[in-house]
Amino acid sequence: MTGVLGVDLPDSRGRTGLDRVGRDLTGNPDVVVRDVELLAAAWHVLRRTTFDQRRRDGRWTTEQRETYDRGNGAALLPYDVARRTVLLTRQFRFPAYVNGSPDGMLVEAAAGLLDEQDAETAVRREAAEELGVVVGEVTRVFDVFTSPGSVTERVVCFAAPYTPADRVTAGGGVAEEGEDIEVLELDVDEALAMVDDGRIADAKTIMLLQWAVLRGPFRRP
């Protein structure tokens, strides 16, 4: 059998038609997609898209962009107003390590890919797996594109109250998936100080912490 994995033959995840994504976009009349090439399809997908774009002066140009599609994700900031604490994680991130993080250990809000689930279901799953917390009502705070110049991912960010009684397991992630996650319970002011001095450098986490003190549960009257 001849063909291209991920295009007309199933790849390792059973996917075909990966070169079709983006070809039917019509929302912007100033952009016309001409071609989509599948460059790589391992766990995630790398594509090169050729499109015509009408500039503000009316000229049409032909552009190419490579996009990395890893799916969408969800993140959660659990907070305890009475004790002024938040729950975060610390884990090794090789992409950060190879790009200047001294040890690759990042402090982050609990997060994960949706994996075909809706965002709220996914974020509850991650809270249980990574933090050992079962949360009640969650608030959808904002949706963000993490690196829109090249990565398609959109992260849905939530916040939820918790108490010590809601921490039902030790958390730590799923060992079978290679996760080795430390759970951190921090005073929110300490977490903000860690943003200031660079100990917290993860974008979604910084945004959620700033929301929490500017508009969220720790906002001062």
C-alpha positions in Angstrom: 0.0 0.0 0.0 1.4 3.4 -1.0 0.5 6.7 0.4 1.4 9.3 3.1 0.9 8.6 6.8 -1.5 11.1 8.2 -2.8 12.2 4.7 -4.3 9.2 3.0 -3.0 6.4 5.4 -3.7 6.4 9.1 -0.7 7.6 11.2 0.2 6.1 14.6 -2.8 7.7 16.1 -5.2 6.6 13.3 -5.5 10.0 11.8 -5.9 10.9 8.1 -6.6 14.1 6.2 -4.2 16.1 8.4 -3.3 18.2 5.3 -6.9 19.4 5.0 -6.9 21.6 8.1 -7.2 25.2 7.2 -8.2 24.7 3.6 -11.8 25.7 4.1 -11.3 28.9 6.2 -13.5 31.7 5.0 -13.8 34.1 7.9 -11.2 36.6 6.6 -11.8 37.8 3.0 -8.3 39.1 2.9 -6.7 35.6 3.4 -7.0 32.8 0.8 -5.4 29.5 1.7 -3.7 27.9 -1.4 -1.9 24.8 0.0 -1.3 22.9 3.2 1.7 20.5 3.5 2.1 18.0 6.2 5.7 18.2 7.4 5.5 15.9 10.4 2.9 13.9 12.3 4.1 12.3 15.4 2.1 12.8 18.6 1.5 16.4 17.4 1.3 17.9 13.9 3.6 20.3 12.0 2.2 21.9 8.8 3.4 24.4 6.2 0.5 26.5 4.8 0.7 28.8 1.8 -1.8 31.6 1.6 -2.5 34.8 -0.3 -3.0 37.9 1.9 -4.3 41.3 1.0 -2.3 44.0 2.7 -3.8 47.2 4.1 -2.7 49.1 1.0 -4.6 46.7 -1.2 -1.7 44.6 -2.5 -1.9 40.8 -2.5 1.2 38.9 -1.3 1.9 35.2 -1.0 3.0 34.0 2.4 4.0 30.7 4.0 3.7 29.9 7.7 4.6 26.7 9.7 2.2 25.9 12.4 2.6 23.4 15.3 -0.7 21.8 16.3 -0.6 20.1 19.7 -4.3 20.5 20.4 -6.0 22.9 22.9 -5.6 22.8 26.6 -7.1 23.9 29.9 -5.5 25.3 33.1 -6.7 25.9 36.7 -5.8 28.2 39.5 -7.2 26.8 42.8 -7.4 29.5 45.5 -8.2 29.6 49.2 -9.4 33.1 50.2 -9.4 32.5 53.9 -5.8 31.4 54.0 -4.7 33.5 50.9 -3.1 30.6 49.2 -3.0 29.1 45.7 -2.1 25.7 44.5 0.6 25.4 41.8 2.9 22.7 40.4 6.6 22.3 39.8 7.9 20.0 37.1 10.7 19.6 34.6 10.1 21.1 31.2 12.7 20.3 28.6 11.8 23.0 26.1 12.4 25.6 28.8 15.6 23.9 29.9 17.0 23.9 26.4 16.1 27.6 26.0 17.7 29.2 29.1 15.8 28.0 32.1 18.7 27.1 34.6 17.3 23.7 35.6 14.1 23.4 33.5 11.9 23.2 36.6 8.9 25.5 36.0 6.3 26.6 38.5 2.9 26.5 36.8 -0.8 26.3 37.2 -2.1 22.8 36.7 -2.9 22.2 33.1 -3.2 19.7 30.3 -4.5 19.0 26.8 -8.2 18.5 26.3 -7.8 15.1 24.8 -11.2 15.1 23.1 -12.9 16.3 26.4 -14.6 19.6 27.0 -12.5 22.2 28.8 -14.2 22.0 32.1 -14.0 18.2 32.2 -10.3 18.3 31.3 -9.4 20.8 33.9 -11.1 18.8 36.6 -9.2 15.8 35.5 -5.9 17.7 35.7 -6.7 19.1 39.1 -7.3 15.6 40.4 -4.2 14.1 38.7 -1.7 16.8 39.3 -2.9 18.5 42.5 -4.9 15.8 44.2 -7.8 18.2 44.5 -11.5 17.7 43.8 -12.9 21.2 43.0 -16.5 22.3 43.1 -17.7 25.2 40.9 -15.1 26.5 38.5 -15.0 29.9 36.8 -13.9 30.3 33.2 -11.6 33.3 33.4 -10.2 33.7 29.9 -9.1 31.9 26.7 -5.6 32.6 25.5 -3.4 31.8 22.5 -0.1 30.8 24.0 2.2 31.5 21.0 0.1 32.7 18.1 3.1 33.2 15.7 3.6 29.5 15.3 1.6 27.4 17.8 -2.2 26.8 17.2 -2.9 26.0 20.9 -5.6 27.9 22.7 -5.7 27.4 26.5 -8.9 27.8 28.5 -8.0 29.2 31.9 -10.2 28.5 35.0 -10.1 29.4 38.7 -11.9 27.6 41.6 -12.0 27.8 45.3 -10.6 25.0 47.4 -10.1 24.1 51.1 -7.6 21.7 52.8 -10.5 19.1 52.9 -10.6 19.2 49.1 -7.1 17.8 48.8 -8.0 14.1 48.7 -4.8 12.6 47.3 -1.2 13.6 47.1 -1.4 14.5 43.4 1.8 14.3 41.4 0.5 13.4 38.0 0.2 10.1 36.2 3.4 8.1 36.6 2.6 5.9 33.6 2.7 9.1 31.4 6.1 10.1 32.7 4.7 12.8 35.0 6.7 13.7 38.2 4.9 16.7 39.6 5.5 18.5 42.9 2.5 20.3 44.4 3.1 23.7 45.9 0.8 25.6 48.2 1.9 29.2 48.2 0.8 32.4 49.8 -0.5 34.5 46.9 1.8 37.3 47.8 4.8 34.9 47.7 3.6 33.7 44.3 3.5 37.2 43.0 7.0 37.9 44.4 8.1 34.8 42.4 6.7 36.4 39.3 8.7 39.6 40.0 12.0 37.8 40.5 11.6 35.2 37.7 10.9 32.1 39.7 7.6 31.9 38.0 8.0 32.4 34.3 5.1 30.5 32.8 2.7 32.8 30.9 -0.6 31.2 31.8 0.3 31.1 35.5 1.4 34.8 35.5 -1.9 35.8 33.9 -4.0 33.8 36.3 -2.2 35.2 39.3 -2.5 38.7 38.1 -6.2 38.2 37.4 -6.6 36.8 40.9 -5.3 40.0 42.6 -6.6 42.6 40.1 -10.1 41.2 39.3 -10.5 37.9 41.1 -10.8 36.5 44.7 -7.8 38.5 46.1 -8.8 41.8 44.8 -8.7 44.5 47.4 -11.7 46.8 47.9 
